[in-house]
Amino acid sequence: MYRFLLTRQWVTLTLVALLLMPAMVKLGFWQFHRHEARVAHNNRVAQALAADPVPVTRLTEPGGQVEERHRYRAVTATGRYDTDNEVVVRRRTAADGKQIGYFVLTPLVLERGAGILLVNRGWVPPGADQTVHPDTPEAPAGTVTVTGRLLPDETSARTGIKDRGGLPDRQVMLINSTQQAEALGRPVLGGHIQLSATSPEPPAERSAELVPEPDHSGIGAHMAYAVQWWLFTAAVPVGWVVLVRRELRDQAAAKRGEASGEPALARAGGGTAD
């Protein structure tokens, strides 16, 4: 009855099914692990944003690196802006996710010789001529205390942004403390901050558009994809059984047709002989 399973067609079909099942199980777990990673990332970001600010010098130092566990950690720093060495960062997106302009990156000379902190003061729109330094809000004069979200240095590998040369004066592609330390000739703390508050608060017309908090609510469709792959896995043996049962029904019908057809042929032959 089941001898048809040994035919080339059915052997091939069975082998394909056996190969597909573990592959789809693995793809399901891959999507599940991506879901878990996204949830864990969102939790880390939420905890970092909710934590009380700490002095930036606790988490980074001149020539150092910001650890991944401190990404988006709220920090504070006190010093004076070095507006003469301010630069803008090219091809950055506004809060609406549509407009492309610049981030305003201003060095903050910390008190007590603690070094220089790079402060992303926010976003400004591009001018008519991208070869000319855009209009940027003037940084507050005098001593200020800033609060912001700590981020590691940007690199091409981390961001996918190509760090090309030949840019107009006072324009850069990446926010990188090592590069800025070389340009300034002074020690710069590793990483940078996205400004969220300044004390004393500057006039609104003198402020760039602050960079919004990172989204830490979305989890994507990874879990749905995982369930989908596992459902596909379960469907493979079910489909194989359905095909086997259909083949058995077809064979049974063919045998019934042959059995019912033999007497008719015999009677037809006998009539002709007479």
Contacts in CASP RR format, 6 or more apart in sequence:
PFRMAT RR
TARGET T0000
AUTHOR 0000-0000-0000
METHOD contacts of the structure
MODEL  1
MYRFLLTRQWVTLTLVALLLMPAMVKLGFWQFHRHEARVAHNNRVAQALA
ADPVPVTRLTEPGGQVEERHRYRAVTATGRYDTDNEVVVRRRTAADGKQI
GYFVLTPLVLERGAGILLVNRGWVPPGADQTVHPDTPEAPAGTVTVTGRL
LPDETSARTGIKDRGGLPDRQVMLINSTQQAEALGRPVLGGHIQLSATSP
EPPAERSAELVPEPDHSGIGAHMAYAVQWWLFTAAVPVGWVVLVRRELRD
QAAAKRGEASGEPALARAGGGTAD
1 248 0 8 1.000
1 251 0 8 1.000
2 244 0 8 1.000
4 10 0 8 1.000
4 247 0 8 1.000
4 251 0 8 1.000
5 11 0 8 1.000
5 14 0 8 1.000
5 244 0 8 1.000
13 240 0 8 1.000
13 243 0 8 1.000
14 240 0 8 1.000
17 236 0 8 1.000
17 237 0 8 1.000
17 240 0 8 1.000
20 233 0 8 1.000
20 236 0 8 1.000
21 233 0 8 1.000
21 236 0 8 1.000
21 237 0 8 1.000
24 229 0 8 1.000
24 230 0 8 1.000
24 232 0 8 1.000
24 233 0 8 1.000
24 236 0 8 1.000
25 229 0 8 1.000
25 230 0 8 1.000
25 233 0 8 1.000
27 229 0 8 1.000
28 225 0 8 1.000
28 226 0 8 1.000
28 229 0 8 1.000
28 230 0 8 1.000
29 226 0 8 1.000
30 226 0 8 1.000
31 222 0 8 1.000
31 223 0 8 1.000
31 225 0 8 1.000
31 226 0 8 1.000
31 229 0 8 1.000
32 222 0 8 1.000
32 223 0 8 1.000
32 226 0 8 1.000
34 222 0 8 1.000
35 219 0 8 1.000
35 220 0 8 1.000
35 222 0 8 1.000
35 223 0 8 1.000
35 226 0 8 1.000
38 218 0 8 1.000
38 219 0 8 1.000
38 220 0 8 1.000
38 222 0 8 1.000
39 219 0 8 1.000
41 216 0 8 1.000
42 216 0 8 1.000
42 217 0 8 1.000
42 218 0 8 1.000
42 219 0 8 1.000
44 69 0 8 1.000
44 71 0 8 1.000
45 71 0 8 1.000
45 72 0 8 1.000
45 214 0 8 1.000
45 216 0 8 1.000
46 216 0 8 1.000
48 70 0 8 1.000
48 71 0 8 1.000
48 72 0 8 1.000
48 73 0 8 1.000
48 74 0 8 1.000
48 149 0 8 1.000
49 72 0 8 1.000
49 74 0 8 1.000
49 149 0 8 1.000
49 213 0 8 1.000
49 216 0 8 1.000
51 73 0 8 1.000
51 74 0 8 1.000
52 74 0 8 1.000
53 74 0 8 1.000
53 75 0 8 1.000
53 76 0 8 1.000
53 147 0 8 1.000
53 148 0 8 1.000
54 73 0 8 1.000
54 74 0 8 1.000
54 75 0 8 1.000
54 76 0 8 1.000
55 75 0 8 1.000
55 76 0 8 1.000
55 77 0 8 1.000
56 75 0 8 1.000
56 76 0 8 1.000
56 77 0 8 1.000
56 117 0 8 1.000
56 150 0 8 1.000
56 189 0 8 1.000
56 193 0 8 1.000
57 77 0 8 1.000
57 110 0 8 1.000
57 114 0 8 1.000
57 189 0 8 1.000
58 75 0 8 1.000
59 66 0 8 1.000
59 67 0 8 1.000
59 70 0 8 1.000
59 73 0 8 1.000
59 75 0 8 1.000
59 150 0 8 1.000
60 66 0 8 1.000
60 70 0 8 1.000
60 150 0 8 1.000
60 189 0 8 1.000
60 190 0 8 1.000
60 191 0 8 1.000
61 189 0 8 1.000
61 190 0 8 1.000
62 115 0 8 1.000
62 116 0 8 1.000
62 181 0 8 1.000
62 187 0 8 1.000
62 188 0 8 1.000
62 189 0 8 1.000
62 190 0 8 1.000
63 177 0 8 1.000
63 178 0 8 1.000
63 181 0 8 1.000
63 187 0 8 1.000
63 188 0 8 1.000
63 189 0 8 1.000
63 190 0 8 1.000
64 177 0 8 1.000
64 189 0 8 1.000
64 190 0 8 1.000
64 191 0 8 1.000
65 152 0 8 1.000
65 153 0 8 1.000
65 190 0 8 1.000
65 191 0 8 1.000
66 150 0 8 1.000
66 151 0 8 1.000
66 152 0 8 1.000
66 153 0 8 1.000
66 190 0 8 1.000
66 191 0 8 1.000
67 152 0 8 1.000
68 152 0 8 1.000
70 150 0 8 1.000
71 150 0 8 1.000
71 151 0 8 1.000
71 152 0 8 1.000
72 149 0 8 1.000
72 150 0 8 1.000
72 151 0 8 1.000
72 214 0 8 1.000
73 149 0 8 1.000
73 150 0 8 1.000
74 147 0 8 1.000
74 148 0 8 1.000
74 149 0 8 1.000
74 150 0 8 1.000
74 196 0 8 1.000
75 147 0 8 1.000
75 148 0 8 1.000
75 149 0 8 1.000
75 150 0 8 1.000
75 193 0 8 1.000
76 145 0 8 1.000
76 146 0 8 1.000
76 147 0 8 1.000
76 148 0 8 1.000
77 108 0 8 1.000
77 110 0 8 1.000
77 117 0 8 1.000
77 145 0 8 1.000
77 146 0 8 1.000
77 193 0 8 1.000
78 110 0 8 1.000
78 111 0 8 1.000
78 143 0 8 1.000
78 144 0 8 1.000
78 145 0 8 1.000
78 146 0 8 1.000
79 108 0 8 1.000
79 109 0 8 1.000
79 110 0 8 1.000
79 111 0 8 1.000
79 143 0 8 1.000
79 144 0 8 1.000
79 145 0 8 1.000
80 108 0 8 1.000
80 109 0 8 1.000
80 141 0 8 1.000
80 142 0 8 1.000
80 143 0 8 1.000
80 144 0 8 1.000
81 106 0 8 1.000
81 107 0 8 1.000
81 108 0 8 1.000
81 109 0 8 1.000
81 119 0 8 1.000
81 139 0 8 1.000
81 140 0 8 1.000
81 141 0 8 1.000
81 142 0 8 1.000
81 144 0 8 1.000
82 106 0 8 1.000
82 107 0 8 1.000
82 108 0 8 1.000
82 109 0 8 1.000
82 116 0 8 1.000
83 106 0 8 1.000
83 138 0 8 1.000
83 139 0 8 1.000
85 107 0 8 1.000
85 183 0 8 1.000
85 184 0 8 1.000
86 104 0 8 1.000
86 105 0 8 1.000
86 106 0 8 1.000
86 107 0 8 1.000
86 136 0 8 1.000
86 139 0 8 1.000
86 170 0 8 1.000
87 105 0 8 1.000
87 170 0 8 1.000
87 171 0 8 1.000
87 172 0 8 1.000
87 180 0 8 1.000
88 102 0 8 1.000
88 103 0 8 1.000
88 104 0 8 1.000
88 105 0 8 1.000
88 124 0 8 1.000
88 133 0 8 1.000
88 134 0 8 1.000
88 136 0 8 1.000
88 170 0 8 1.000
88 171 0 8 1.000
88 172 0 8 1.000
89 102 0 8 1.000
89 103 0 8 1.000
89 104 0 8 1.000
89 105 0 8 1.000
89 120 0 8 1.000
89 171 0 8 1.000
89 172 0 8 1.000
89 173 0 8 1.000
89 174 0 8 1.000
89 175 0 8 1.000
90 101 0 8 1.000
90 102 0 8 1.000
90 130 0 8 1.000
90 167 0 8 1.000
90 171 0 8 1.000
90 172 0 8 1.000
90 173 0 8 1.000
91 100 0 8 1.000
91 101 0 8 1.000
91 161 0 8 1.000
91 173 0 8 1.000
92 100 0 8 1.000
92 101 0 8 1.000
92 102 0 8 1.000
92 103 0 8 1.000
92 123 0 8 1.000
93 99 0 8 1.000
93 100 0 8 1.000
93 101 0 8 1.000
93 123 0 8 1.000
94 100 0 8 1.000
94 101 0 8 1.000
94 123 0 8 1.000
94 125 0 8 1.000
94 209 0 8 1.000
95 123 0 8 1.000
95 209 0 8 1.000
95 211 0 8 1.000
95 212 0 8 1.000
99 125 0 8 1.000
100 126 0 8 1.000
101 123 0 8 1.000
101 124 0 8 1.000
101 125 0 8 1.000
101 126 0 8 1.000
101 134 0 8 1.000
102 123 0 8 1.000
102 124 0 8 1.000
102 126 0 8 1.000
102 134 0 8 1.000
102 136 0 8 1.000
102 171 0 8 1.000
103 120 0 8 1.000
103 121 0 8 1.000
103 122 0 8 1.000
103 123 0 8 1.000
103 124 0 8 1.000
103 175 0 8 1.000
103 211 0 8 1.000
104 120 0 8 1.000
104 121 0 8 1.000
104 122 0 8 1.000
104 123 0 8 1.000
104 124 0 8 1.000
104 136 0 8 1.000
104 137 0 8 1.000
104 208 0 8 1.000
105 118 0 8 1.000
105 119 0 8 1.000
105 120 0 8 1.000
105 121 0 8 1.000
105 172 0 8 1.000
105 175 0 8 1.000
105 180 0 8 1.000
105 192 0 8 1.000
106 118 0 8 1.000
106 119 0 8 1.000
106 121 0 8 1.000
106 139 0 8 1.000
107 116 0 8 1.000
107 117 0 8 1.000
107 118 0 8 1.000
107 119 0 8 1.000
107 180 0 8 1.000
107 184 0 8 1.000
107 188 0 8 1.000
108 116 0 8 1.000
108 117 0 8 1.000
108 118 0 8 1.000
108 119 0 8 1.000
108 144 0 8 1.000
108 146 0 8 1.000
109 115 0 8 1.000
109 116 0 8 1.000
110 116 0 8 1.000
110 117 0 8 1.000
110 189 0 8 1.000
111 143 0 8 1.000
114 189 0 8 1.000
115 186 0 8 1.000
115 187 0 8 1.000
115 188 0 8 1.000
115 189 0 8 1.000
116 180 0 8 1.000
116 181 0 8 1.000
116 184 0 8 1.000
116 186 0 8 1.000
116 187 0 8 1.000
116 188 0 8 1.000
116 189 0 8 1.000
117 188 0 8 1.000
117 189 0 8 1.000
117 192 0 8 1.000
117 193 0 8 1.000
118 175 0 8 1.000
118 177 0 8 1.000
118 180 0 8 1.000
118 188 0 8 1.000
118 189 0 8 1.000
118 191 0 8 1.000
118 192 0 8 1.000
118 193 0 8 1.000
119 146 0 8 1.000
119 192 0 8 1.000
119 193 0 8 1.000
119 195 0 8 1.000
120 175 0 8 1.000
120 192 0 8 1.000
120 193 0 8 1.000
120 194 0 8 1.000
120 195 0 8 1.000
120 211 0 8 1.000
121 137 0 8 1.000
121 139 0 8 1.000
121 195 0 8 1.000
121 207 0 8 1.000
121 208 0 8 1.000
122 194 0 8 1.000
122 195 0 8 1.000
122 208 0 8 1.000
122 209 0 8 1.000
122 210 0 8 1.000
122 211 0 8 1.000
123 208 0 8 1.000
123 209 0 8 1.000
123 210 0 8 1.000
123 211 0 8 1.000
124 134 0 8 1.000
124 135 0 8 1.000
124 136 0 8 1.000
124 137 0 8 1.000
124 208 0 8 1.000
124 209 0 8 1.000
125 134 0 8 1.000
126 134 0 8 1.000
127 134 0 8 1.000
127 135 0 8 1.000
130 168 0 8 1.000
131 168 0 8 1.000
132 168 0 8 1.000
133 168 0 8 1.000
133 169 0 8 1.000
133 170 0 8 1.000
133 171 0 8 1.000
136 208 0 8 1.000
137 202 0 8 1.000
137 205 0 8 1.000
137 206 0 8 1.000
137 207 0 8 1.000
137 208 0 8 1.000
138 206 0 8 1.000
140 198 0 8 1.000
140 200 0 8 1.000
140 202 0 8 1.000
140 206 0 8 1.000
144 198 0 8 1.000
144 199 0 8 1.000
144 200 0 8 1.000
145 198 0 8 1.000
145 199 0 8 1.000
146 193 0 8 1.000
146 195 0 8 1.000
146 197 0 8 1.000
146 198 0 8 1.000
146 199 0 8 1.000
147 195 0 8 1.000
147 196 0 8 1.000
147 197 0 8 1.000
147 198 0 8 1.000
147 199 0 8 1.000
148 193 0 8 1.000
148 194 0 8 1.000
148 195 0 8 1.000
148 196 0 8 1.000
148 197 0 8 1.000
149 193 0 8 1.000
149 194 0 8 1.000
149 196 0 8 1.000
149 213 0 8 1.000
149 214 0 8 1.000
150 191 0 8 1.000
150 192 0 8 1.000
150 193 0 8 1.000
151 175 0 8 1.000
151 191 0 8 1.000
151 192 0 8 1.000
151 193 0 8 1.000
151 194 0 8 1.000
152 158 0 8 1.000
152 190 0 8 1.000
152 191 0 8 1.000
153 174 0 8 1.000
153 175 0 8 1.000
153 176 0 8 1.000
153 177 0 8 1.000
153 178 0 8 1.000
153 190 0 8 1.000
153 191 0 8 1.000
153 192 0 8 1.000
154 161 0 8 1.000
154 174 0 8 1.000
154 175 0 8 1.000
154 176 0 8 1.000
155 163 0 8 1.000
155 174 0 8 1.000
155 176 0 8 1.000
156 162 0 8 1.000
156 163 0 8 1.000
156 174 0 8 1.000
159 174 0 8 1.000
161 173 0 8 1.000
161 174 0 8 1.000
162 173 0 8 1.000
163 173 0 8 1.000
163 174 0 8 1.000
163 176 0 8 1.000
164 173 0 8 1.000
165 173 0 8 1.000
167 173 0 8 1.000
172 179 0 8 1.000
175 191 0 8 1.000
175 192 0 8 1.000
177 188 0 8 1.000
177 189 0 8 1.000
177 190 0 8 1.000
177 191 0 8 1.000
177 192 0 8 1.000
178 188 0 8 1.000
178 190 0 8 1.000
180 188 0 8 1.000
181 187 0 8 1.000
181 188 0 8 1.000
194 210 0 8 1.000
194 211 0 8 1.000
195 210 0 8 1.000
195 211 0 8 1.000
196 210 0 8 1.000
END
